[in-house]
């Protein structure tokens, strides 16, 4: 089957490197360490990553930010699954894309990521990571984009804020269906 993504589809992916392995182990275990959205045009994705436009973190590391990349570049050397939300309307797709475009160039939460690993390693779980709504992890970014279209992917009991989701909960959303996988 040939990959035919639509804007707003969700891609869960992993690399073979140690950081991906650690994230997958800490999250469950779970088979994927990253989530992103198919952009418009659909041969691109909205994702997070290092190397944005010359910005630096602590004057040495390239900044990590939300950006739009060619899908082929993003998926190179990764195992992934593409999921589609059942019943997503064209209007909702447009709302998701518009919100994602408004986030391009914003910083990815480097300090929040360190807190996440610290909390997970201490066995406290991700529910206790301080919320920073202006800096989302990749899976929070996906959940927040969908919430902008009025869709809560899979809220936990008493938690309707997408910043409280984790990557597994999004993947297990009852209205998401795998449409393509490369393992």
C-alpha positions in Angstrom: 0.0 0.0 0.0 1.3 3.5 -0.9 1.3 6.2 1.8 -1.4 8.7 1.0 -1.5 11.1 4.0 -4.0 14.0 4.4 -3.3 17.2 6.4 -4.0 16.5 10.0 -3.0 12.8 10.0 -0.8 11.9 12.9 2.5 10.1 12.5 4.0 8.2 15.4 7.7 7.4 14.8 10.9 6.1 16.3 14.6 6.0 15.4 17.0 3.2 16.4 19.2 5.5 18.5 19.6 5.5 22.3 17.4 8.6 23.0 14.5 7.1 21.2 14.9 3.8 23.1 15.0 5.6 26.4 11.9 7.6 25.6 10.0 4.5 24.5 11.1 2.6 27.6 10.1 5.5 29.9 6.7 5.8 28.3 5.5 2.4 28.8 7.2 0.6 27.1 5.7 2.0 23.9 6.8 1.4 20.3 7.1 5.1 19.3 9.0 8.0 20.8 7.8 10.9 18.6 4.5 12.3 17.2 4.0 14.8 14.5 1.2 16.0 12.1 0.9 15.8 8.4 1.0 19.4 7.1 -0.4 21.1 4.0 0.9 20.4 1.5 0.7 16.7 2.6 4.3 15.9 1.5 5.4 17.9 4.6 5.0 17.5 8.3 4.8 19.8 11.4 7.3 18.5 13.9 9.8 19.5 16.5 13.6 19.4 16.2 17.0 20.9 16.4 18.5 23.2 13.9 16.1 26.0 13.5 17.2 29.1 11.5 20.5 29.8 13.3 19.0 30.2 16.8 21.0 28.8 19.6 20.3 27.3 23.0 22.8 28.3 25.7 24.9 29.8 22.8 26.2 26.4 21.7 23.4 24.0 20.8 21.1 24.6 17.8 17.7 25.7 19.1 14.9 23.1 19.1 11.7 24.5 17.7 8.5 23.7 15.9 9.0 23.6 12.2 7.7 22.3 8.9 9.9 19.7 7.0 9.6 17.6 3.9 8.0 14.3 4.9 10.7 12.3 3.1 13.4 14.0 5.2 11.5 13.5 8.4 10.7 9.8 7.9 14.1 8.8 6.6 15.5 5.9 8.6 12.5 5.8 10.9 9.9 3.2 11.7 6.5 4.8 11.8 2.7 4.5 11.7 0.3 7.0 10.2 -3.0 7.4 11.9 -6.2 9.1 10.7 -8.9 10.5 13.0 -12.3 9.0 12.0 -14.8 11.8 11.1 -12.3 14.7 10.8 -14.0 17.3 8.7 -12.3 19.6 6.1 -13.1 22.5 8.4 -11.4 20.8 11.3 -8.4 19.9 9.2 -8.1 23.6 8.2 -8.2 24.6 11.9 -5.5 22.1 12.8 -3.2 23.3 10.0 -3.9 27.0 10.8 -3.0 26.5 14.4 0.2 24.5 13.6 1.3 27.2 11.2 0.9 29.8 14.0 3.3 27.7 16.1 6.2 27.5 13.6 9.4 28.8 15.0 8.3 28.6 18.6 10.8 27.0 21.0 10.5 23.3 22.0 10.6 22.9 25.8 14.2 21.9 26.5 14.0 22.6 30.3 10.6 20.9 30.4 12.1 17.8 28.7 14.8 17.6 31.4 12.0 17.9 34.1 10.1 15.1 32.3 13.1 12.7 32.3 13.8 13.6 36.0 10.2 12.9 37.0 10.0 9.7 35.0 13.3 8.4 36.4 12.1 9.2 39.9 8.9 7.1 39.2 6.6 10.1 39.6 5.0 9.8 36.2 4.3 12.5 33.6 1.2 13.8 35.3 3.4 15.9 37.6 5.4 17.7 34.9 4.6 21.4 35.3 2.4 22.6 32.5 3.9 25.2 30.1 1.2 25.8 27.6 3.4 27.9 25.4 6.0 25.1 25.1 4.6 21.7 24.3 6.2 18.3 23.8 5.6 16.7 20.4 2.6 14.7 21.6 1.2 17.7 23.5 1.6 19.7 20.3 -0.5 17.1 18.4 -3.2 17.1 21.2 -3.3 20.9 21.3 -3.7 21.1 17.5 -6.6 18.8 17.6 -8.2 20.7 20.6 -8.1 23.8 18.4 -10.5 22.0 16.1 -12.7 21.0 19.0 -11.4 17.4 19.3 -10.2 15.9 22.6 -8.2 12.9 21.4 -8.4 10.8 24.6 -8.9 12.8 27.8 -8.1 11.0 31.1 -10.7 11.2 33.8 -10.9 14.8 35.1 -8.2 15.9 32.6 -9.4 17.8 29.6 -6.2 19.7 29.0 -4.2 18.4 26.1 -1.0 19.2 27.9 -1.8 16.4 30.3 -1.9 13.7 27.6 0.9 11.4 26.8 1.9 9.8 23.5 0.3 6.4 24.3 -3.1 8.0 25.1 -3.1 9.8 21.8 -2.2 6.6 19.9 -5.0 4.7 21.7 -7.7 7.3 21.0 -10.7 5.2 20.0 -11.3 7.3 16.8 -7.7 7.0 15.5 -7.0 4.2 13.0 -3.7 3.1 11.6 -3.7 3.7 7.8 -0.1 2.9 7.0 2.9 1.4 8.9 6.6 1.0 8.1 8.4 -1.2 10.6 
